[in-house]
Amino acid sequence: MAEKSTSSDDAEPKYEYPSGLAVTLILTSVTLAYFLFFLDLAVLSTATPAITSEFDSLVDVGWYGGAYQLGSAAFQPLTGKIYSQFSIKWTFLVFFVLFEIGSAICGAAQSSPMFIVGRAIAGVGSAGVANGAVTTISAVLPTKKQAIFMGLNMGMGQLGLATGPIIGGAFTTNVSWRWCFYINLPLGVIVGGFLLFNTIPEPKPKSPPLEILGTAIKSLDLPGFMLFCPAVVMFLLGLQFGGNQHPWNGSVVIGLLIGGAVAFGLFLVWEYRRGDEAMLPFAMLRHRVIWSTAMTMFFSLSSVLVADFYIAIYFQAIRDDSPLMSGVHMLPITLGLVLFTMVSGALISVLGYYLPFLLAGGAISAVGYGLLSTLSPTTSVVKWIGYQILYGVASGCTTAAPYIAIQNLVSPAQISQAMAIIIFWQNIGAATSLIAANAIFSNTLRHQLQQRVAQIGRDPDVIVAAGVRSIRDVVSGSQLAAVLTAYANSIDHVMYLGLAVSLAVLVFSPGLGWKDIRKVKELQIIGSEPSDSDDPESAGTSRWSLAQLTDHLGIIFEEYVSQLPITMSAYHYNDIRRDGFVSAFGRFMTDPGRMDRIEGSQLRSMFLPKLSREGQKALRDNSDFVRAQLKHYGVQFEEREFTGQGTALMKAALQAGKCDQVPDRIMKLQRQMHAEWLSERTPEQLSSHPDWVMQKYFLSGDQPDRTKTATVVGIPFDRHSQYRSGQMIEAASKITGLHHMRAFGPETQVIFMGWDRAFVEKAADQYPVEEARRLQDEEDERENEREKLHMDYLNSRRQQAEDVTPVGTYIVDSEIIEREYPDMADDLSLDIHRTDTPGVFKVDFDFRILQGVMIICSEKFALDEYCAQANRDDESDWNDSMDEVGSEEETDDEDSVPAKKLGAKRNPTASNPMTRPKKHKVGQNQPRKYLLKLKCREMGEGMIHFQASDGTINFKDKNFASFEGVADFPGVGQGVSFFARKISDLPCPSGNDWTDYSERQYEMERVNRWR
């Protein structure tokens, strides 16, 4: 079994792979599942004619394969997120069960729609099976062995794809086409059994499933998925309906295509805003290797499926083959595909280069499709065998290469998401190509039959509805010859589509780069120097310091990363301001409100930094300057254009040719300030300046210099920074051989750079864990300080006379608030003040997401009277500052507080002693229970007021040292509990805005004040 063991001298868990029988059973199960996945794609090709004949549904033939690909493509991006959050083993099994259910429905289908539904369900399951197979191999095998078994896995997949027509033909001819799908059930029992009793190790720790489900909408990007699904469905429905059920220029088809485009546009906008938490992260899609591989697989699988489906129709319709014989006659493609998939994989492992196989495969495939487009009823056996061999060889060359490339060019932590993206585009390509091929075939066939209607003497719709296997039941003799010619011409037109997608492989495959995978180093134990020993325990035993500089208080935190050389630099916000201008990090801009001229390119860089959050803030801060510039140069604009990012306004200004002249004095000032800024910065302050970092660590002059540093350089930025971190990545991308990777921690992001890709990946993988550990240590330190404050207070109270008032300052913890709003889970606080009414206290609370007032009293009668009076007064009475309440002289006993007369209107209880509350009497060891009325305001624009329900506060001891409270908070929930500890008998002085402080400053200031 696979386990994660921890050494005595290192707290970092070491990853151990399963071995022996366990790894054999796991690999057997995922390989068999992969075989079934591809078998289900190809088995349909020879069974389709029999299915269309039984259901009289030739027009649905595109959906038999398209529904499967549609279900797979729609769910494929989501599977990457699911595998990254949930257990690999159980996620794989759930998807495989869905695949089996879909197969069972297909086998039992009584109509074409039922069959299509089963195919769609099987497609949804296959989405997780395809991604899970690759993810499982990465989890159970070290990197150096993954290529071998990945090749074996792909070989089994291609075997299923290649033998599918034969198996489908055998079942269709000798038993029933339904067994093409029933066969998945007994084989599925083997897959599930082997996996069920073995453990698949997790590459990274994962939260419990119930905890993940609580945040599923955010963590799995379900809103993005809900936008993506209708986009794909509408687009593919439009392709399917066009020319079949509805004309291409009809409202239904046009509406579906436009609706799909709009939904997909909204999906892209949503994914962009989600950033790296998106279902399809844009940061990953921007990598050339990822999108090039995705597009290559998009067209590669399209090419294979088009040939499989329509060559089978050629043999069964035109050559009158049985399903079994059509599979036998397609053996040239089968043998060429399987053989050259294995040969190309072996040669890539030996030669190291995959691109030559992709280019050769694309070129030969185009030639093969060109020859297949000449097939006719009279084509000789030698020709159609040769054409198929040529095409099979080409397909084998392009099948394994992209998978091998991505396994070696992407870090292990990114494999599941990268594979999700690639398989998604592969399935979209397959679904699109099958539906497009069906549209071409159906429309061309109808047109060809219409041209020969006089010769055939039958209605073309009757012939089309008859299906492939029943043509000879409808026509014969010369009529049959004309129909077969129409079929052959229609298939030829489909082959033109195959020719086009083969050429597309040639276009996109060079994007994978000319890489030698033999030079990719193993990501196991990494040290500063290569070790001559084969003993892992003796390799790389030294440790390197990780010094992270933060810009909050200039404090240096020293941490250690096991067996990883790394240098961390600082991130600082330093700038120079002069004459209304600012210079920092190579940027030159105006101060907010500056009324001076600046060139258009600078204007664009100031206000449109890729629509980031920083750009939005810059636009808001500089809106007065923009208005003045546009008015000065006569550019027409509307005030509403200043909302959002102001994109339309800025583009209008630039397109109008305005704001394009810069006075010489400003250019001179820009150069002077930039030089001054560079000269005054320390190395730590310059560490997030791209030019300085590259020259410091990686360049000599303008040339790469590998001798400057053997470590990984990590540059931390704010977690939401896009502009500055993007500048650093752009600078690193320009240096040949320099690897870089972005890692996100709980509070920061770090750009890791280095000459050794393995070191960079290791640093990026470890950083989130290290930062989380550091933050936890800081929180533990603060908790200890809070406990000390509380204990000091209790000790001081024991030495003083008994105090029976709850007045004072409390630190508050609420598990519900901190869980629901983790970004606002800093310390919460409240202050309790006296009021003019004896026994009634006012509580000013600041829970970050909510601020407001509680009124507490031990007697409900007095509480209701006080709140009723307050409601009759002006609303502002509820929002008095802390300076305006609790001004009475402090006493030790709440009962000794004199009742101040508020007037007949303000306080009717003051003039009627019969209505005054009873005194609160509690035994020495009894808890003190207070009722509360809550009136709070939600933070945000308008400070909207909410009236909340009653609640309770239970003080734990007679000194009011701590209490538990329960209340209903608007926007948070009902029955929200919170716990408070008293740290001062005096409320915190007013006039301080704690939100202006950092968390650490807040803590230190409060500690110093209350000491």
C-alpha positions, 0 to 999 in steps of 0.5 A, a space after each residue: 500500500 502507498 503511504 506517506 512516511 515522515 522521517 524523524 529529522 524532517 517534518 515534511 512527509 516523504 511520498 512513497 509509491 505503491 509497489 508489488 501486487 498493489 501497483 500491478 492491480 491499479 495499473 491493470 484496472 486503469 489500463 483496462 478502463 482506458 481500453 473500454 473508453 476508446 473501445 466505446 468510441 470505435 465499436 459504434 462505427 460498424 454497429 451504426 448501420 444496424 442501429 440506424 436500420 432498427 430505429 429508422 434513424 439515419 439522420 441521428 447517426 451523428 448524435 450516436 458518436 456526438 452525444 458521447 463526445 458532448 457529454 465527455 467534453 461538457 464535463 471534462 474541464 470540471 473533472 480536473 477541478 474534481 480530481 484536484 479536490 477529491 480522492 483520486 480513487 473514489 473520484 475515478 470509481 464514481 465516473 467509471 460507474 456513470 460510464 457503466 450505467 450509460 453503457 447499460 442504457 445503450 444496450 437496453 435502448 428501445 428507441 433512438 432518443 433513449 440510445 442517445 441519452 445512454 451515450 451522453 451518460 456514458 460520455 459524462 463518465 468517460 470524462 473522468 475515466 480519461 483524465 483519471 487514468 493519466 492522473 492515477 499513473 502520475 500518482 502511483 509511478 515515479 516520473 522516470 517510469 511514467 512515460 513507459 506505462 503512459 505509452 502502454 496505456 495509450 497503446 491499449 487505448 489505441 488497441 480499443 480504438 482499432 479493434 472496436 470496429 471488428 468487435 462491434 462487427 462480430 457482435 452485430 453479425 453473430 449476436 446483437 449490436 446491443 452486446 457492443 455495450 453490454 460487454 462493458 459491464 463484466 469488464 467493468 466489474 474487474 476494473 472496480 474490483 481491482 481498484 476498490 481494494 487498493 489505495 491510490 496515494 494522493 500527491 498533495 493533502 486533501 480536505 475531507 469530502 464533506 468540508 469540500 462540499 461545503 465550498 463546492 460552488 467556489 472550489 469547483 467553479 460550478 457557476 463557470 460549469 453552468 455557463 459552459 454546459 449550455 454553450 457547448 450544447 447549443 453550439 453542437 445542437 446548431 451543427 446537428 440541426 443544420 441541414 437536417 431537421 432545420 435549414 441552416 438559415 432558419 431561426 432555430 439553427 441561427 438562434 442556437 449558434 448565436 446563443 452558444 456563442 453568447 454563453 461561451 463569451 460569458 463563460 470566458 469572461 467569468 473564467 477570466 475574473 476567476 483567475 487561477 481558481 477557474 475551471 479552465 485557468 487562463 494562466 495555464 491556457 496562455 502557456 504555448 505548450 498547453 494550447 498547442 497540445 490541446 489544438 493538436 489533439 482537437 484535430 488529431 482525434 477528429 481525424 481518427 474518428 471521421 475515418 473510422 465512422 465513414 470508411 465503415 459506412 463505405 464498406 457496408 453501404 457500397 461493398 455490402 459488407 456485414 458489420 464483421 467483414 467491414 471491421 476485417 476490411 478496416 484491419 489495415 487502419 487498425 494494424 497501422 494505428 496500433 503498430 505505429 503508436 507503439 513504434 513512435 512511443 518507443 522511438 520518442 523515448 530513444 530519440 527524445 524528440 516528439 515533434 518530428 512524429 507529429 509533423 510526419 503524421 500530419 503530412 502523411 494523414 493529409 495524403 492518406 485522406 486525399 487518397 481516401 477521397 477518391 474511393 468509389 464503388 469500383 475502387 480496387 482492393 489494392 487501392 483501398 488497402 494501401 490508402 488505409 495503411 497510409 492513413 493508419 501509419 499517420 494516425 499512429 504517429 500523431 496519437 501518443 506524441 502529444 501525451 508523452 510531451 505533456 507528461 514531460 513538460 508539465 509539473 506533476 501538480 499541474 498534470 490533472 488540470 492540464 490533462 483536463 484541458 487537453 482532453 476537453 479540447 480533444 473531445 470537443 474536436 471529436 464531437 464537432 467533427 462527427 456532427 460536422 461530418 454527419 452534416 456534410 454527409 447527410 446534406 451531400 447525400 440528399 443533394 446527390 440523390 435529388 440530382 439522380 431522382 429521375 434515374 432512381 425513381 424513388 423519393 430521396 427521403 425514403 432512401 435516406 430513412 432506410 438506413 445503410 443496411 437496408 438500401 438494397 431492400 428499397 432499390 435494385 439494379 440500375 437504381 441501386 448503382 445510382 444510389 451507391 454512386 451518391 453514397 460514394 460521392 457523399 463519403 468523398 466529401 467527408 474525406 475532404 473534412 478529414 484532409 482539412 483537420 490533418 493539415 491543422 495538425 501540421 499547423 498547431 503541432 510546432 507549438 509544442 516546441 523542439 524539446 528533448 525529453 531525455 533531458 528532463 530531470 527526475 523530480 525525486 530528492 533534489 540537492 544543491 549538487 549531484 550525488 554520486 550515491 544511489 542511496 536516496 538517504 544520502 543524496 541532497 541532505 543539506 538544507 537551505 535558508 528561505 528568507 522571506 521579506 514582507 513589506 508590512 513591517 519590514 520583518 524578516 521571517 526565516 524559514 527552511 525548506 527541506 532539500 531545496 536551494 532557494 533565494 527569496 527576495 522582497 516585494 516593496 511599494 517604494 516610489 518617488 513623487 515630485 511635481 505631481 508625478 510618481 516614478 516607481 518600478 520603471 513606471 511614470 504616472 501622475 498623482 491623482 488630480 494632476 492637470 498636466 499633459 501626458 502621451 497616449 501610450 502612458 495614458 493607456 498603461 496608466 488606466 488600462 493595465 489589462 483590466 486588473 484590480 490595480 487598473 480599476 483603482 488607478 482609474 478611480 484615483 486618476 479620474 479627475 486627471 482624465 476628465 481634465 485631459 479630455 476636456 482640454 483636448 476637446 474629446 467628447 465623453 459621457 460621465 457614465 463612461 467613467 464607471 468600471 474599467 473605463 475601457 471605452 473611454 480610454 479607447 475613444 481618447 486614444 483613437 481620437 489622437 488626443 493626449 499624444 504630446 508630452 512636453 520636454 520637461 516632463 520627459 526629462 523629469 521622467 528620466 531623472 526620477 527613474 534614475 533617482 529611484 534606482 539609485 536610492 533603492 536597496 537590493 531588497 527594495 529592487 527585488 521585484 523590479 524585473 530588470 534588476 532581478 534578471 541582471 542580478 541573478 541571470 544575465 551578464 550584459 544581455 546574455 544568459 549567465 548560468 554561473 551567477 546562481 544555482 538556486 531558485 529565485 522566488 519573488 513574492 507579490 500580493 496574491 491578487 497582483 497581475 500587473 507586476 507579477 506579469 511583468 516579472 513573468 514576461 521578463 523571465 520568458 525572454 531569457 533562453 533556458 530560464 524556467 519560471 512558475 507561479 505559486 499561490 499561497 494563502 496570502 501571497 503569490 511567488 514567481 519562482 525562476 531558475 535554470 533547473 526546471 525540477 528545482 523550480 517545480 519543487 519550489 512552487 509545489 512546496 511554497 503554499 504549504 510553507 506559507 500556510 505553516 508560517 501563517 499558522 505559527 503567527 496565529 498560534 503566537 497571537 493566540 498565546 498573546 491573547 491567552 496571556 492577556 486574558 490570564 493577566 486580566 483574570 489574575 488582576 481581578 482576583 486581587 481586586 474587589 468584586 466587579 459586577 459590571 460587564 463594562 469593558 472590552 472583549 476579544 470575540 471569536 466566532 467559528 461560523 463567521 471565520 468559516 464563512 468569511 475566511 478573508 475576514 477571520 481576523 480578531 473581532 471585538 466589542 465594547 460594553 458601555 453603561 446606559 442611562 437606564 440601570 441594568 441596561 448596557 449598550 454593546 458596540 460590536 465590530 465583526 468586520 462584515 457587520 458593525 452595529 449595536 446590541 442592547 443587553 439586560 437581565 430582564 426582558 421587561 426593561 429591555 423591551 421598554 428601553 428598545 421601544 423608547 430607542 425606536 421612537 427616537 431618531 435612528 442616529 441614537 443607535 449609531 452614537 460614537 463611543 465618545 457619546 456613550 458610557 460617559 457616566 462615572 464608573 462604579 463597581 456595582 451596576 446597582 449603584 449606578 444612579 438612574 438619570 432622568 431622560 425625560 417623560 418622552 425619552 424614558 417613561 420608565 424613569 417617571 414610573 418606579 413601578 415599571 423599573 426593572 428588577 434588580 439582577 441577583 445572582 448567586 456566587 457561582 451562578 452564570 449571569 444571563 442577559 437578553 439582547 436586542 440587536 440592531 446592526 448595519 451591514 458594511 458597504 454602500 448606504 450602510 443599510 440597517 437591519 432589525 434582527 431577532 433577540 438573542 442571549 448572552 451568558 456570562 461564565 463567572 461573576 466577574 464577567 471575564 468571558 461569555 457566550 452569545 447567540 444571535 441572528 445576524 443579517 447576511 450571516 445566519 440564524 443562531 450565530 454563536 460567538 465567544 468573548 474574553 474580557 481583556 480590559 475593564 475600560 472600553 477601547 478609546 474612540 477616535 481610532 480606525 483599526 481598519 487602517 492598521 495591518 493585522 500585526 500592527 493591530 495586535 501590537 497596538 492593542 496589546 500596548 494600549 491595554 497593558 
